[in-house]
Amino acid sequence: MARQLPTRQENDSTAAFFFLFLYTASSLIRPHEMWQTSVEWVTIKTFAIITFLIVLMAQRPLKLYPQHWMLLALTPLTVMSGFLNGSGMFGIEEAKKLFISAIIPLFLFSTCITTIKRQHILMVVCLIAALLMVHNGHVQQTAYQGFGWALNSHSVGYIDLGERRITYLGFFNDPNDLGMFLVMNIPFAIYFYKKNGGLLKLAMLGVLCALAYGIYLTGSRGSMLGAGGLLGMYFLVVNAGPKLFISAVLAAPIAATVVASLQSNIDASANGRLEAWYAGIQMLIHNPIFGIGKGQFYDHHGLVAHNSYIHVAGELGVPGYTLWGGALIFTVLTGYLFIKRNNDDDNTNKAFEDERLLNKTLFFSMIGFMITGFFISRMFTLLLFIFMGMALASHIRMVKLKPEYQEYFNKSVALKSMGYCWVVIVAVYVSLKLGL
């Protein structure tokens, strides 16, 4: 008599998602930082730890995907890079930051968002956070010394000259981070606009206007280019064939470098950005294996790279950038391949059609990061790994619905992505060498 194999245990923990919701709200809305009495509370870390423990105990199955493995491999590499560059303890500290702000959030979001309903809840949290940031920024435009209603948040720039770049709480105290988040929320607002009718559709139009207004108030050129580039990428993905899309992707870093070069003739800031890019590539060339050490770019150059890709390559060398860039490109490439495959399928399955639209939305949010990240150094920002975790969760759900999609979501595509990520570095290097 044949022996029956044990079935794989599955358990979808509601408690884990509840605390993930609290973690997301605390990280993005940051309500504990709005009052002086609670500003020192370790709310975010507490919710992260509770969620992680519940996931380990109650969520099943637990599985690591290529993005997880790439970032895990980056951890010992970060430590080794620190030791070889004269500060082992600094390398250990940077590896700990990587684990807390990247690996754990990515794992939690990709594991706990097991349904579209859960994804919708977190998307609403993101939009509420974005609207609060914009409203706080609007108050900063007219308030004395640029202070908003959120505790100690104030605009930056030459206020006496009328320059008031809006900020928010926590790591959103930089206009560039705030602008990046607003750009990444644009696809969310469009998603809910398309999915609903009546008053909600009208409300989403208002949200889109608020996001555009907020991006303008940040004064972040990278965010403005990100919003414009997002629109251009949408038309490419929807209307262009794969060859035209790939050609545009290959040309994008060169075009961005040209834009920065043209600005450098009239803007000292843009000129400094080009110099930082060149310095980062020189760091890579002279330290190709372990880079100069994570967190050391500023000490070597006096400025950050103002480019997430070059910043990682300069600090962590070829292996480090390959792992970080591979995780990013694999997530985006998988989303793109799913989109193009969906266009050829007969999508009569309602559940799959809903997942398809959600995958497309998260794909464009990741594109928003990739474009804005080209002009600012935000390679290990929590935002990246929250959105990457959401995208990965969608990919997992799609493969569950259609197992044949596994061919776009495997080690082979991950390895190719680790090579594709070098297109950005090579394109920038060639452009700079040509004197652009």
C-alpha angles and dihedrals in degrees: 000000000000117000114237113231116230113260118242110262115239126191125167107201115215090189091057092054092045091058090042087056090052090047091051093047092047092049097046108026093030096198093171089064094057094079129052093226094059103031092102095050114121091224098142095050091045094054091045092053093046092048092048093050093047091049091052092048103037113016116091138218101030114194135167119221130201093272090056093049093048093053092043089054088051091061100069089038089058091051092048091048089054093051094048091049095054104267117079095168090052089052090051091049092050091048089052090052089050091053094048101041100034119016100042096044091047091050094047096048095044091048103041102042095081099147138045090239091060090048090052091053093054092044089055089051089053092050093047090051091049093051092049089051092051093047092048088049091050089055089050090061094069105019123106110276088356098284119160129207092261109091113277093343113139140163120261134216133061098330093178088059093049097259109137113165107187125236138177138199130306117355088352088076087101115076090220093059091046091049092049091053092050091051092050090053095056093085089051092057091047090049094056090042091057095041099052140042140209119021095359091056089052090047091054090053087056091049091052090051090049092050091050090048091049093050089052091050092053090065087214111149090194090057092047090050088046092055092047093044090050090058091049092048091051092059091045095051095043099041109021128078122242094264094055091044093051091047090052091049091051092049096044098082091048091049091048091051090050090052091050090047093052090049091050090068091065103020126061090199092058090047090053089051092056090048090051091051091052091047091051092053090049089053088053093048094049095040104030099155106046103002121216094302133276111286093018102100094093093049091052099043106020092236136057116256095252085218122083094207097051091041092059093042092052095046102039105024128218099323094044096048091044090057097043094041091043092057091049097045093043091056093048095040092051090051091050094048090050090051094051092044090050091056089061096046130089098241105198094135107101095203092050093045089054090049091048092057091047092050090052091050094051090045090059092046088057090048087054089057093046093054098043090041088061089069102037135041104246101130097139100031115141088236092068094054095043091055094038089053091051091050092047091050089054091050091051091051092048093053089050090055094044113021091189088072087072088091089073094044108055144095093277093060089042092055091048089050090056087061097040092057090071091068089084095052095044093047093051092045093050091047093051092046090053087058099248 
